[in-house]
Amino acid sequence: MIDFFLSVFEQIEEVLTELSQDPWFLLLLFFVALFDSVFPVLPSEFSVIAGGVASGAGTLIDDQRLLSIILVILIGAGGAFTGDSLGYLIGNRSGERLTKYLFRGEKGAERLEATSKQIRKRGGLLLVTARFIPGGRTAMTVSCGLTNQPFVEWFARWDLLASFLWASYAGLLGFFVAGAVENQSTAIWLAFGVALGITFIVEVGRWVRDRVRGAASDRSDPIS
């Protein structure tokens, strides 16, 4: 199974490396970021990193490194924001049907209310954090629509920030790694590995924090 996934990623890397030698890659980048926001199976981070590497190597737009990375970040962020907005719309427009499917019964209603409270309590920070978690961002954007969070006044503003930070992080990571590694294929894999390592560290930190908070909450509860 591991060999299969490695083989798939190698094929994806080869295709992205080849495509990123042409400015038309930016159009592909937009749609990959868009659709990955709704159907989290496409390699959007990998694509933005590949765009960043091609920018740093000067092959996306011949020797226009600064222009290339700016376009990669803006177009990647634009695709991500469009996809996130579509996820919000799906949750908002199919609210009753989706609620019956995902939050059936009394416990389901309690989970939905808890989700709504978490969104209101943690606000934009939760939306920004979720953008860096594959799959988590889809659940978050759909939940925002499902719980009727204000789109213009809240969702759009925070998601624009989240999308820009996400695209900047992935794009600049690839851009700077490309400046240190000559081979583009190696640079893509190295940058992607660094991104995975950072994600792993953050998730472990979140897990430890939640465990500590849970233990503290248990100690503070009165003994029955």
ABEGO torsion letter per residue (X at the ends): XAAAAAAAAAAAAAAAAAAAABAAAAAAAAAAAAAAAABBABBAAAAAAAAAAAAAAGAABBGBAAAAAAAAAAAAAAAAAAAAAAAAAAAAAAAAAAAAAABBEAAAAAAAAAAAAAAAAAEAAAAAAAAABBGAAAAAAAAAAAAGBBAAAAAAAAAAAAAAAAAAAAAAAAAAAAAABABAAAAAAAAAAAAAAAAAAAAAAAAAAAAAAAAAAAAABBBX
